């Protein structure tokens, strides 16, 4: 009788466009989320969550044709009756959520949400098919104050994430729509702006070609759109140039210019550094639901990775689900793209540590495990994160483990220390060791780890 053949091993692999997070990077990602949460809460945004899956009719037609093509469709194996899709952002589910619960929540309603989204995009640097977004939104008001606050939140968010070289580039869809009206191509706004949104990626000439091909505009009309987006200079001067460009003939554009000017004025009065917020007339945001102020955030030292925090005003999105008027504005931090940038820039939040614990209690003597757990629990009660090594191996082996994983301190006691009622506290980075009586160990460790 022949031996049964062993099943073939499945090759462990990660799908293209997806990534695994090892501990060092995952710890940094959790710290990014923690700091974002603190900033959002400091402005009064409250947490909500929505399912990963939505009915397809909730998702389709909300971000435009290009967005629809990138939706992952989900079907249960045993049933094909329900058509579902994975959310491609957190804004469309929020619009559905608001329409469903707004009578209970009241307006204005300010929320933040964090979670994965999925898009069938071509993978690239910092671009994945599954990625985390970290959103904040205000719904139920058309006040420009909410748009201004969004820019302030983005500024405080990146400051909290220890970036000081970044730009928040803003524009207003009313300016762009006013331009299209003046060129008699307002009915072709979606394909024109989708093409314009690719300006940084494919360049001016190819954008013009796509506008002619996909939007059926004339080369002259495409060039006229790009001529306005070519305007550069200090933000205040740009607004003056825009007013001259339109000559007061288009009220929609004039309203967009007024909103941008007020945003700059208030941000300056609020103490945002000069030059941090800049008018960029080429910014348009490709998703079809934006109607007013739009934002894209770039890292000065790595602009090629693209915008790491984007958003804008969407006054009509919830109207797909309710007759109630629910205008909104908000932005989304692209966590995975930001992490990719942080890795390339060797950002200080990427410390290299692969443990969240600050202290390792060395297991010198297996018979003393109860004492090691006792001191560990005392430290944890004082707010210090502690790991007790599980095996009574050589001290050098345990200290090597601690150094490799990024512990700050090691706490050690053997027979001699127990006899004297003391513990040794070793600073692993400085390679300095102190002997401390047990009653003072907690205070000494707290001080050392900050």
URRATA-V773259 format. One record per residue. N is the residue number from 0. NEAR is the number of other C-alpha atoms within 12 Angstrom. Layout:
{{N & NEAR} {N & NEAR}}
//
This chain:
{{0 & 3} {1 & 4} {2 & 5} {3 & 6} {4 & 7} {5 & 6} {6 & 6} {7 & 6} {8 & 7} {9 & 6} {10 & 7} {11 & 7} {12 & 10} {13 & 12} {14 & 13} {15 & 16} {16 & 22} {17 & 26} {18 & 24} {19 & 18} {20 & 18} {21 & 15} {22 & 19} {23 & 24} {24 & 32} {25 & 27} {26 & 25} {27 & 33} {28 & 35} {29 & 26} {30 & 24} {31 & 37} {32 & 33} {33 & 20} {34 & 25} {35 & 38} {36 & 31} {37 & 23} {38 & 29} {39 & 38} {40 & 23} {41 & 20} {42 & 24} {43 & 20} {44 & 27} {45 & 24} {46 & 23} {47 & 25} {48 & 23} {49 & 27} {50 & 24} {51 & 27} {52 & 30} {53 & 31} {54 & 24} {55 & 25} {56 & 23} {57 & 31} {58 & 38} {59 & 29} {60 & 23} {61 & 35} {62 & 32} {63 & 27} {64 & 20} {65 & 25} {66 & 27} {67 & 28} {68 & 20} {69 & 26} {70 & 34} {71 & 29} {72 & 27} {73 & 21} {74 & 18} {75 & 13} {76 & 9} {77 & 7} {78 & 10} {79 & 11} {80 & 12} {81 & 17} {82 & 21} {83 & 24} {84 & 31} {85 & 35} {86 & 42} {87 & 43} {88 & 44} {89 & 41} {90 & 45} {91 & 45} {92 & 38} {93 & 44} {94 & 41} {95 & 31} {96 & 31} {97 & 38} {98 & 32} {99 & 22} {100 & 20} {101 & 25} {102 & 16} {103 & 12} {104 & 18} {105 & 17} {106 & 22} {107 & 27} {108 & 33} {109 & 33} {110 & 38} {111 & 38} {112 & 36} {113 & 37} {114 & 32} {115 & 30} {116 & 38} {117 & 31} {118 & 29} {119 & 26} {120 & 25} {121 & 15} {122 & 18} {123 & 19} {124 & 23} {125 & 32} {126 & 31} {127 & 31} {128 & 31} {129 & 35} {130 & 36} {131 & 37} {132 & 36} {133 & 44} {134 & 46} {135 & 48} {136 & 48} {137 & 44} {138 & 41} {139 & 33} {140 & 25} {141 & 25} {142 & 23} {143 & 30} {144 & 25} {145 & 35} {146 & 44} {147 & 39} {148 & 36} {149 & 45} {150 & 47} {151 & 34} {152 & 42} {153 & 45} {154 & 42} {155 & 32} {156 & 38} {157 & 32} {158 & 23} {159 & 23} {160 & 33} {161 & 21} {162 & 29} {163 & 22} {164 & 22} {165 & 32} {166 & 35} {167 & 45} {168 & 40} {169 & 47} {170 & 46} {171 & 44} {172 & 44} {173 & 34} {174 & 43} {175 & 47} {176 & 36} {177 & 35} {178 & 40} {179 & 33} {180 & 24} {181 & 24} {182 & 25} {183 & 18} {184 & 28} {185 & 25} {186 & 18} {187 & 28} {188 & 37} {189 & 35} {190 & 35} {191 & 43} {192 & 41} {193 & 31} {194 & 40} {195 & 41} {196 & 36} {197 & 27} {198 & 30} {199 & 22} {200 & 18} {201 & 15} {202 & 18} {203 & 25} {204 & 21} {205 & 23} {206 & 31} {207 & 34} {208 & 28} {209 & 28} {210 & 35} {211 & 25} {212 & 18} {213 & 24} {214 & 27} {215 & 22} {216 & 28} {217 & 22} {218 & 20} {219 & 17} {220 & 27} {221 & 37} {222 & 26} {223 & 26} {224 & 41} {225 & 33} {226 & 22} {227 & 30} {228 & 33} {229 & 22} {230 & 23} {231 & 20} {232 & 18} {233 & 19} {234 & 30} {235 & 25} {236 & 18} {237 & 26} {238 & 37} {239 & 23} {240 & 24} {241 & 39} {242 & 28} {243 & 17} {244 & 25} {245 & 27} {246 & 17} {247 & 22} {248 & 17} {249 & 25} {250 & 20} {251 & 27} {252 & 34} {253 & 30} {254 & 29} {255 & 37} {256 & 41} {257 & 27} {258 & 33} {259 & 42} {260 & 32} {261 & 26} {262 & 39} {263 & 37} {264 & 22} {265 & 25} {266 & 30} {267 & 21} {268 & 14} {269 & 18} {270 & 16} {271 & 27} {272 & 23} {273 & 21} {274 & 25} {275 & 33} {276 & 38} {277 & 38} {278 & 42} {279 & 38} {280 & 42} {281 & 37} {282 & 43} {283 & 45} {284 & 44} {285 & 33} {286 & 38} {287 & 36} {288 & 37} {289 & 41} {290 & 36} {291 & 43} {292 & 52} {293 & 48} {294 & 47} {295 & 42} {296 & 44} {297 & 36} {298 & 32} {299 & 22} {300 & 19} {301 & 27} {302 & 26} {303 & 21} {304 & 29} {305 & 32} {306 & 36} {307 & 39} {308 & 41} {309 & 44} {310 & 49} {311 & 48} {312 & 48} {313 & 42} {314 & 31} {315 & 30} {316 & 39} {317 & 34} {318 & 24} {319 & 28} {320 & 25} {321 & 20} {322 & 13} {323 & 22} {324 & 24} {325 & 36} {326 & 39} {327 & 45} {328 & 47} {329 & 48} {330 & 48} {331 & 43} {332 & 45} {333 & 39} {334 & 40} {335 & 41} {336 & 39} {337 & 44} {338 & 39} {339 & 32} {340 & 32} {341 & 29} {342 & 25} {343 & 20} {344 & 20} {345 & 19} {346 & 24} {347 & 19} {348 & 28} {349 & 30} {350 & 25} {351 & 23} {352 & 25} {353 & 24} {354 & 27} {355 & 26} {356 & 27} {357 & 34} {358 & 40} {359 & 45} {360 & 48} {361 & 42} {362 & 34} {363 & 35} {364 & 25} {365 & 21} {366 & 14} {367 & 24} {368 & 22} {369 & 17} {370 & 28} {371 & 34} {372 & 24} {373 & 19} {374 & 35} {375 & 33} {376 & 21} {377 & 24} {378 & 33} {379 & 24} {380 & 15} {381 & 20} {382 & 20} {383 & 31} {384 & 29} {385 & 35} {386 & 32} {387 & 36} {388 & 31} {389 & 20} {390 & 20} {391 & 23} {392 & 17} {393 & 18} {394 & 23} {395 & 16} {396 & 17} {397 & 29} {398 & 33} {399 & 20} {400 & 30} {401 & 34} {402 & 27} {403 & 20} {404 & 27} {405 & 28} {406 & 35} {407 & 39} {408 & 41} {409 & 47} {410 & 46} {411 & 41} {412 & 36} {413 & 27} {414 & 18} {415 & 15} {416 & 22} {417 & 21} {418 & 12} {419 & 15} {420 & 19} {421 & 24} {422 & 34} {423 & 32} {424 & 37} {425 & 33} {426 & 29} {427 & 28} {428 & 20} {429 & 14} {430 & 14} {431 & 15} {432 & 20} {433 & 24} {434 & 26} {435 & 24} {436 & 20} {437 & 28} {438 & 16} {439 & 21} {440 & 31} {441 & 32} {442 & 22} {443 & 27} {444 & 39} {445 & 24} {446 & 18} {447 & 25} {448 & 26} {449 & 14}}
//
